[in-house]
Amino acid sequence: MSKIIESNYQGKYNTSTKTPLSDEEIKVDLKFGPIDLLMGSYGSCMLGTIDFYARKKGFEVNGSKSELSYEMAAEGGQVGVINVKLSFDKEYPADQKEIIETSAKNLCHVGNSLNSSIVRNYEFVYEA
């Protein structure tokens, strides 16, 4: 079953978006645009995905954080490069790092929905 996400354009680059997961609208304006929402969604998705797979393997990644930056492609009005920095507040053994990094790079639904031509640079920082 699909979920309905409703956006209403109010003019002058202002949009409000409703999601079935919250009673509060998401406001998009010149200070916080659609690409910001995309980057926030991607970062949140990676952290949630990492947490899901970590818990399945019996460990947690509480205290993790994402920082994303992007560069637009030269043509076409599309994102061309995404720089991803994921920070964790402790060190993990190699097998758990593999789960963390594989989950972030390959299992996030938002990341898997992005155009495959977007260059993604990943940095994982442990004990941040």
Number of C-alpha atoms within 10 A of each C-alpha: 3 4 8 9 10 11 15 11 12 10 8 8 11 15 18 15 14 16 14 10 8 8 8 11 13 14 15 18 16 10 9 11 14 12 13 15 13 14 20 15 15 23 23 17 19 27 22 17 21 24 21 16 20 18 12 10 11 8 13 15 20 11 10 19 17 19 14 16 12 18 13 14 12 9 8 8 8 13 18 17 16 17 14 22 16 21 19 17 14 13 12 15 7 9 8 17 15 12 15 23 17 15 20 26 17 12 16 20 14 15 20 12 9 12 11 9 9 16 14 14 14 15 13 15 15 14 10 13
